[in-house]
């Protein structure tokens, strides 16, 4: 009985926001169409949909600039006071951004040889080819090597000559690594 109550409450958490959203959209459309629709005929009577979409976009813009920006600024000032939290937050944010953001960080999958005479190689992703900001020169690049069955990995500075590109999509290679090699990659 206790589980049923918890599932009911969790169900409400999903259903209520969706229901309210649909209700606001339908109610807003009917109101706009009632005001505008009586003056327009034919296909123009549906212009209320376009006005509703434009109004929602405008409210989203206002919410972003008036509400979200001050909250974000407060959060950034708070992080500045806690350097360890700021480091963790920005690292996780950057890592997440490589998967869903504009700057893709794991575009080129590669095999890397860690030692000159080794026949063992590891699979990783080139993350940075310009190491001048670190004062590292001489044809070296950064390669991130994820761990299997974990959301972690190691970052290596590798000689370019020790790298062999892998001609597969980064998402397929990431699945392969994270699964410990169990995931099959189609040819």
Secondary structure as GFF3:
##gff-version 3
##sequence-region A 1 187
A	DSSP	alpha_helix	2	36	.	.	.	ID=ss1
A	DSSP	three_ten_helix	37	39	.	.	.	ID=ss2
A	DSSP	three_ten_helix	42	46	.	.	.	ID=ss3
A	DSSP	alpha_helix	47	62	.	.	.	ID=ss4
A	DSSP	pi_helix	63	68	.	.	.	ID=ss5
A	DSSP	alpha_helix	69	80	.	.	.	ID=ss6
A	DSSP	alpha_helix	83	100	.	.	.	ID=ss7
A	DSSP	beta_strand	108	113	.	.	.	ID=ss8
A	DSSP	beta_strand	121	128	.	.	.	ID=ss9
A	DSSP	three_ten_helix	132	134	.	.	.	ID=ss10
A	DSSP	beta_strand	140	146	.	.	.	ID=ss11
A	DSSP	beta_strand	153	159	.	.	.	ID=ss12
A	DSSP	three_ten_helix	160	162	.	.	.	ID=ss13
A	DSSP	beta_strand	163	165	.	.	.	ID=ss14
A	DSSP	alpha_helix	170	178	.	.	.	ID=ss15
###
